C-alpha cells in the first residue's frame, strides 16, 4: 500500500480541549483493591491454532478512549477486541469462563509480518473519529507502520535506513504528548518522525555524547512525562535510563542501578517520579526525577528467570501500580508508601501484560510463555489449561460515592508521594 493513501490524524488542538473538558466533568472511580476483581471476559481459543498451539501473548494495551484493547502475540499478529459495555454491539458470553469458547472474537486481526517489538496507540484516539483511530507498530526487519483501527488497513509507513541503505527496525516507539511526532528507539540513537510526513524523513539524535557519556546499547523503552513538562525517558538494554528534553533531545541525566536491560519506563501521573523495570530483574525502581540521586524504593515482582518483557501500569488516579510476574499473580502497590497492597491470580503461567482501563474500574491482562517440546512429542498437542496463554478483562469493586469523595479529598490534600518511604 502506498505511504499516503489515507489521512493521518489531524492536529490534536481540538482533541486536547475536548479531553480537558471531559476530565473536568468525569471523575475516575476509586478502586477497592482489598477486594479481588472478577474475570469479566476471557480469551484463549482464538490464540491457538493447529499450526501454532503454543502461541502465547506478549502484551496488552487499552485504547486511550477505552473502547477497545490491543493484544500482541508470538504469531506476529495484533488482535483488536472491542469492549461490549462501550456500545460496540458485542454479545459476550460470560456464562463459563473456563469453557473452550472465548467470550467473543477479536473484530480485527493485523499481521505484523515479523516478530513485533513494540506497539502504541495514537494519544488522541477516539472510536467516534475515524481519522484518529490508529495505532503504530514496529516489527523485525520492518519500518514503523501506522494502522487503521477500524479497517486494519495500513495508513502509512515511517522508514529508517542503516549505513548500507537497508531498512532498520525500531525497537521501541512512542507518540509525543502532542500527537504530532513518533519517537523511535534504535541502537545508540533515537529517530523522530513527523506524523504528517511519512516516508524516510526523520531527525536522528545519538544517545552518546562526544565525550562518550550518555546511553549505550539498544533504546528499548520510551515514555513521556504526562504533565507536559517536555521531558521524556528512554530505557536501554545497557541497564541505564536517561532523561531528555523533548525539544532538542538534550541529555539531562542518566540513571544507573537496574540489574537487567530496561524493558519499560513510566512516569507517575504528577510527573515527579519515574518507574523503571528490567529484564530478569525482580524489582521495579522508583526514581525522584527532581533529584535523581538514588532509588526512592523498590517494588518486587517475580521476574528473575524470564527474558520476557513484563509490563506494569499505574491506574488513572495515580495512586497505585499493578504488575504481573512469573508466578501468575498481579500485585498491586501503594505508590504513596511503596508498600504491597494486594494481589490476585490472573493466570496459571507468566502474566506479561497488565493495563488499567482509562476511565472504568477495569483492567486487562495477558499471559503466556514459550514452551519447548521434546522430539518425541512434536506431533502431540500441548495440554494447556484454560488460564494459560490467554487474555482476560477484570472488573474491580469501587468505593461508594461517600467513600470515594473522602478518598479523593484525602488524595487532593497531599501530593502523590508526600508520605513516600525514603529507604529502598
SULQUI-V909109 format. One record per residue. N is the residue number from 1. SS is DSSP state (a for helix, b for strand, c for the rest). BURIAL is b if it has 16 or more other ideal C-beta (glycine too) atoms within 10 Angstrom, else e. Layout:
n=N ss=SS burial=BURIAL
n=N ss=SS burial=BURIAL
This chain:
n=1 ss=c burial=e
n=2 ss=c burial=e
n=3 ss=c burial=b
n=4 ss=c burial=e
n=5 ss=c burial=e
n=6 ss=c burial=b
n=7 ss=c burial=e
n=8 ss=c burial=b
n=9 ss=c burial=b
n=10 ss=c burial=e
n=11 ss=c burial=e
n=12 ss=c burial=b
n=13 ss=a burial=e
n=14 ss=a burial=e
n=15 ss=a burial=b
n=16 ss=a burial=b
n=17 ss=a burial=e
n=18 ss=a burial=e
n=19 ss=a burial=b
n=20 ss=a burial=e
n=21 ss=a burial=e
n=22 ss=a burial=e
n=23 ss=a burial=e
n=24 ss=a burial=e
n=25 ss=a burial=e
n=26 ss=c burial=e
n=27 ss=c burial=e
n=28 ss=c burial=b
n=29 ss=c burial=b
n=30 ss=c burial=b
n=31 ss=b burial=b
n=32 ss=c burial=b
n=33 ss=c burial=b
n=34 ss=c burial=e
n=35 ss=c burial=e
n=36 ss=c burial=e
n=37 ss=c burial=b
n=38 ss=b burial=e
n=39 ss=b burial=b
n=40 ss=b burial=b
n=41 ss=b burial=b
n=42 ss=b burial=b
n=43 ss=b burial=b
n=44 ss=c burial=b
n=45 ss=a burial=e
n=46 ss=a burial=b
n=47 ss=a burial=b
n=48 ss=c burial=b
n=49 ss=b burial=e
n=50 ss=c burial=e
n=51 ss=c burial=e
n=52 ss=b burial=e
n=53 ss=c burial=b
n=54 ss=c burial=b
n=55 ss=c burial=b
n=56 ss=c burial=b
n=57 ss=b burial=b
n=58 ss=b burial=b
n=59 ss=b burial=b
n=60 ss=b burial=b
n=61 ss=b burial=b
n=62 ss=b burial=b
n=63 ss=c burial=b
n=64 ss=c burial=b
n=65 ss=c burial=b
n=66 ss=c burial=b
n=67 ss=c burial=b
n=68 ss=b burial=b
n=69 ss=b burial=b
n=70 ss=b burial=b
n=71 ss=b burial=b
n=72 ss=b burial=b
n=73 ss=b burial=b
n=74 ss=c burial=b
n=75 ss=c burial=b
n=76 ss=c burial=b
n=77 ss=b burial=b
n=78 ss=b burial=b
n=79 ss=b burial=b
n=80 ss=b burial=b
n=81 ss=b burial=b
n=82 ss=b burial=b
n=83 ss=c burial=b
n=84 ss=a burial=b
n=85 ss=a burial=b
n=86 ss=a burial=b
n=87 ss=c burial=e
n=88 ss=c burial=e
n=89 ss=c burial=e
n=90 ss=c burial=b
n=91 ss=c burial=e
n=92 ss=c burial=b
n=93 ss=c burial=e
n=94 ss=c burial=e
n=95 ss=c burial=e
n=96 ss=c burial=e
n=97 ss=c burial=b
n=98 ss=c burial=e
n=99 ss=c burial=e
n=100 ss=c burial=e
n=101 ss=c burial=e
n=102 ss=c burial=b
n=103 ss=c burial=b
n=104 ss=c burial=b
n=105 ss=c burial=e
n=106 ss=c burial=b
n=107 ss=c burial=b
n=108 ss=b burial=b
n=109 ss=b burial=e
n=110 ss=b burial=b
n=111 ss=b burial=e
n=112 ss=c burial=b
n=113 ss=c burial=e
n=114 ss=c burial=e
n=115 ss=c burial=e
n=116 ss=b burial=b
n=117 ss=b burial=b
n=118 ss=b burial=b
n=119 ss=b burial=b
n=120 ss=b burial=b
n=121 ss=b burial=b
n=122 ss=c burial=b
n=123 ss=c burial=b
n=124 ss=c burial=b
n=125 ss=c burial=b
n=126 ss=c burial=b
n=127 ss=c burial=b
n=128 ss=c burial=e
n=129 ss=c burial=e
n=130 ss=c burial=e
n=131 ss=c burial=b
n=132 ss=c burial=b
n=133 ss=c burial=b
n=134 ss=b burial=b
n=135 ss=b burial=b
n=136 ss=b burial=b
n=137 ss=b burial=b
n=138 ss=b burial=b
n=139 ss=b burial=b
n=140 ss=c burial=e
n=141 ss=c burial=e
n=142 ss=c burial=b
n=143 ss=c burial=b
n=144 ss=b burial=b
n=145 ss=b burial=b
n=146 ss=b burial=b
n=147 ss=b burial=b
n=148 ss=b burial=b
n=149 ss=c burial=b
n=150 ss=c burial=e
n=151 ss=c burial=e
n=152 ss=c burial=e
n=153 ss=c burial=e
n=154 ss=b burial=b
n=155 ss=b burial=b
n=156 ss=b burial=b
n=157 ss=b burial=b
n=158 ss=b burial=b
n=159 ss=c burial=b
n=160 ss=c burial=b
n=161 ss=b burial=e
n=162 ss=c burial=e
n=163 ss=c burial=e
n=164 ss=c burial=e
n=165 ss=c burial=e
n=166 ss=c burial=e
n=167 ss=b burial=e
n=168 ss=c burial=b
n=169 ss=c burial=b
n=170 ss=c burial=b
n=171 ss=c burial=b
n=172 ss=b burial=b
n=173 ss=b burial=b
n=174 ss=b burial=b
n=175 ss=b burial=b
n=176 ss=c burial=b
n=177 ss=c burial=b
n=178 ss=c burial=b
n=179 ss=c burial=b
n=180 ss=c burial=e
n=181 ss=b burial=b
n=182 ss=b burial=b
n=183 ss=b burial=b
n=184 ss=b burial=b
n=185 ss=b burial=b
n=186 ss=b burial=b
n=187 ss=b burial=e
n=188 ss=c burial=b
n=189 ss=b burial=b
n=190 ss=b burial=b
n=191 ss=b burial=b
n=192 ss=b burial=b
n=193 ss=b burial=b
n=194 ss=b burial=e
n=195 ss=c burial=b
n=196 ss=c burial=e
n=197 ss=c burial=e
n=198 ss=c burial=b
n=199 ss=b burial=e
n=200 ss=c burial=e
n=201 ss=c burial=e
n=202 ss=c burial=b
n=203 ss=b burial=e
n=204 ss=b burial=e
n=205 ss=b burial=e
n=206 ss=b burial=e
n=207 ss=c burial=b
n=208 ss=b burial=e
n=209 ss=c burial=e
n=210 ss=c burial=e
n=211 ss=c burial=e
n=212 ss=c burial=e
n=213 ss=c burial=e
n=214 ss=b burial=b
n=215 ss=c burial=b
n=216 ss=c burial=b
n=217 ss=c burial=b
n=218 ss=b burial=b
n=219 ss=b burial=b
n=220 ss=b burial=b
n=221 ss=b burial=b
n=222 ss=b burial=b
n=223 ss=b burial=b
n=224 ss=b burial=b
n=225 ss=c burial=b
n=226 ss=c burial=b
n=227 ss=c burial=e
n=228 ss=c burial=e
n=229 ss=c burial=e
n=230 ss=c burial=e
n=231 ss=b burial=b
n=232 ss=b burial=b
n=233 ss=b burial=b
n=234 ss=b burial=b
n=235 ss=b burial=b
n=236 ss=b burial=b
n=237 ss=c burial=b
n=238 ss=c burial=b
n=239 ss=c burial=b
n=240 ss=b burial=b
n=241 ss=b burial=b
n=242 ss=b burial=b
n=243 ss=b burial=b
n=244 ss=b burial=b
n=245 ss=b burial=e
n=246 ss=c burial=b
n=247 ss=c burial=e
n=248 ss=c burial=e
n=249 ss=c burial=b
n=250 ss=c burial=e
n=251 ss=b burial=b
n=252 ss=b burial=e
n=253 ss=b burial=e
n=254 ss=b burial=b
n=255 ss=b burial=b
n=256 ss=b burial=e
n=257 ss=c burial=b
n=258 ss=c burial=b
n=259 ss=c burial=e
n=260 ss=c burial=b
n=261 ss=c burial=b
n=262 ss=b burial=b
n=263 ss=b burial=b
n=264 ss=b burial=b
n=265 ss=b burial=b
n=266 ss=b burial=b
n=267 ss=b burial=b
n=268 ss=c burial=b
n=269 ss=c burial=b
n=270 ss=c burial=e
n=271 ss=c burial=b
n=272 ss=c burial=b
n=273 ss=b burial=b
n=274 ss=b burial=b
n=275 ss=b burial=b
n=276 ss=b burial=b
n=277 ss=b burial=b
n=278 ss=b burial=b
n=279 ss=c burial=b
n=280 ss=c burial=e
n=281 ss=c burial=b
n=282 ss=c burial=b
n=283 ss=b burial=b
n=284 ss=b burial=b
n=285 ss=b burial=b
n=286 ss=b burial=b
n=287 ss=b burial=b
n=288 ss=b burial=b
n=289 ss=c burial=b
n=290 ss=c burial=e
n=291 ss=c burial=e
n=292 ss=c burial=e
n=293 ss=c burial=e
n=294 ss=c burial=e
n=295 ss=b burial=b
n=296 ss=b burial=b
n=297 ss=b burial=b
n=298 ss=b burial=b
n=299 ss=b burial=b
n=300 ss=b burial=e
n=301 ss=c burial=b
n=302 ss=c burial=b
n=303 ss=c burial=b
n=304 ss=c burial=e
n=305 ss=c burial=e
n=306 ss=c burial=b
n=307 ss=c burial=e
n=308 ss=c burial=b
n=309 ss=c burial=b
n=310 ss=c burial=b
n=311 ss=c burial=b
n=312 ss=b burial=b
n=313 ss=b burial=b
n=314 ss=b burial=b
n=315 ss=c burial=b
n=316 ss=c burial=b
n=317 ss=c burial=b
n=318 ss=c burial=b
n=319 ss=c burial=b
n=320 ss=b burial=b
n=321 ss=b burial=b
n=322 ss=b burial=b
n=323 ss=b burial=b
n=324 ss=c burial=b
n=325 ss=c burial=b
n=326 ss=c burial=b
n=327 ss=c burial=b
n=328 ss=c burial=b
n=329 ss=b burial=b
n=330 ss=b burial=b
n=331 ss=b burial=b
n=332 ss=b burial=b
n=333 ss=b burial=b
n=334 ss=b burial=b
n=335 ss=c burial=b
n=336 ss=c burial=b
n=337 ss=c burial=e
n=338 ss=c burial=b
n=339 ss=b burial=e
n=340 ss=b burial=e
n=341 ss=b burial=b
n=342 ss=b burial=b
n=343 ss=b burial=b
n=344 ss=b burial=b
n=345 ss=b burial=e
n=346 ss=c burial=b
n=347 ss=c burial=b
n=348 ss=c burial=e
n=349 ss=c burial=b
n=350 ss=c burial=b
n=351 ss=b burial=b
n=352 ss=b burial=b
n=353 ss=b burial=b
n=354 ss=b burial=b
n=355 ss=b burial=b
n=356 ss=b burial=b
n=357 ss=c burial=b
n=358 ss=c burial=e
n=359 ss=c burial=b
n=360 ss=c burial=b
n=361 ss=c burial=b
n=362 ss=b burial=b
n=363 ss=b burial=b
n=364 ss=b burial=b
n=365 ss=b burial=b
n=366 ss=b burial=b
n=367 ss=b burial=b
n=368 ss=c burial=b
n=369 ss=c burial=b
n=370 ss=c burial=e
n=371 ss=c burial=e
n=372 ss=c burial=e
n=373 ss=c burial=e
n=374 ss=c burial=e
n=375 ss=a burial=e
n=376 ss=a burial=e
n=377 ss=a burial=e
n=378 ss=c burial=e
n=379 ss=c burial=e
n=380 ss=c burial=e
n=381 ss=c burial=e
n=382 ss=c burial=e
n=383 ss=c burial=e
n=384 ss=c burial=b
n=385 ss=c burial=e
n=386 ss=c burial=b
n=387 ss=c burial=b
n=388 ss=c burial=b
n=389 ss=c burial=b
n=390 ss=c burial=b
n=391 ss=b burial=b
n=392 ss=b burial=b
n=393 ss=b burial=b
n=394 ss=b burial=b
n=395 ss=b burial=b
n=396 ss=c burial=b
n=397 ss=c burial=e
n=398 ss=b burial=b
n=399 ss=c burial=b
n=400 ss=c burial=e
n=401 ss=a burial=e
n=402 ss=a burial=e
n=403 ss=a burial=e
n=404 ss=a burial=b
n=405 ss=a burial=e
n=406 ss=a burial=e
n=407 ss=a burial=b
n=408 ss=a burial=b
n=409 ss=a burial=e
n=410 ss=a burial=e
n=411 ss=a burial=e
n=412 ss=a burial=e
n=413 ss=c burial=e
n=414 ss=c burial=e
n=415 ss=c burial=e
n=416 ss=c burial=b
n=417 ss=c burial=b
n=418 ss=c burial=e
n=419 ss=c burial=e
n=420 ss=c burial=b
n=421 ss=c burial=e
n=422 ss=c burial=e
n=423 ss=c burial=e
n=424 ss=c burial=e
